[in-house]
Amino acid sequence: MAADDQGACMARLQAAVPAHPLLTLDRHRAVRCTAAVPAHTPLLSIPRRLLITADAGRAGPIGAKVAAAAPPLSNADHCFLALHLLCDAADAASPHHPYYAALPAALPHSPLFWDTHRLQWLRGSHTLQALQRRKARIGADYAAILAAAPELRGTASLHDFTWARAIVASRAFSLTLGSRKTHALVPLADMLDHRSVPNATWTGTPTGLVVAAAVPLAPGQEVHISYGNKCNSAFFLDYGFAVPRNAAHNRLLLHLPAPAPRLALWVGTSYAHPATQEAFSRMRTALATPAQLARRPAAGHCPPLSPENEIGALRALASRFALQAAVYPSSLEADSRELDMGGPLPAPSPVRRATLLLLQGEKAVASFFVALPGVVVPLLQSTWTREGAAIQARFAGPDSVAVYVRACVVPLLHQKAAEAAETKAIEAAAAQSK
């Protein structure tokens, strides 16, 4: 779309949304303040009549046929929203036409539309497999919809449907309207970009959606909301970007063998994450002695059992993550050098940068688990009497290693000290009896 045409579309979109004097759209589609705004000030209120909901898709001529046929769909709300977007956008008289005209006609940042060359960037990443599964599901959804409503073929090709699904995945809000939870496209509000620490918040209400300032905002300042705490794989697949400094939320897919069933877990570095606890639980159980298994809780994750068992679990996980790291064609260090704009290489394009951030996050998870035994095994082989004070001082922070040490290593060292004291007492009692 030419710049003049895009500007006209954006102007029509702004005119179609009720008065929002505190916000404006710039030529890059960024939403900015027009004046100084105190914290908690409402910035934008979109009435319910302007929301484009999945129920609107179900009520349309094609959507009604699909709803009646009830084919299995991978994401029903997203499918019906995509149907409504495709069908309603063809109607120039639609009250949402200014919104549809302002949507990007192409989505080169979305990996759903990448060519073979760009897909090669994802070699070794489980995100590539997740992308392939998503494309297959979208294709299957399109085929199921065509079986129920063949006339869609005259309105939208598979490419068109994929475009609409990508628009919905990257823009839809999850709302509760009345008593029903649904997904909706929200004109203008969906122009707000993501930040991990946003300066605005959004709230669904019975009458629509309200965006308010979370902090004081200056004239011309861009307004951001949060799309949620997600790993970069999720950001990448849904939105086509990745977030720097996302270590607390990044995950790497880990396949664990028997005991059955075979399990795939998106494991992160934080021991507080349930998938990470489950990975440790599986390894501890697999390496436990019969006596240790007898003490294992019947339900829930298996806690640390003994220093020797924990060392085995750590080394087993490190081995699996080392195998995963070896699959990538480039190293974490090489990706970091390419991301460094001050380095010898030219700055990567935005799409390439997003890919590097994704891969960097995955490889950092693998690197964390490969290195963890080197830090933790010497602690587990020590005693609380000798090292307790130093451990408390060294691992008092919020980082992932410290969280794991406090949750797992410290209790095991206390357990070892208690067992040693008990053994000593028994030996002393035996000596006295003689």
Summary of the structure (lengths in Angstrom):
residues: 434
radius of gyration: 27.0
end to end distance: 95.8
largest distance: 101.4
contacts: 1296
relative contact order: 0.09
helix: 55%
strand: 12%
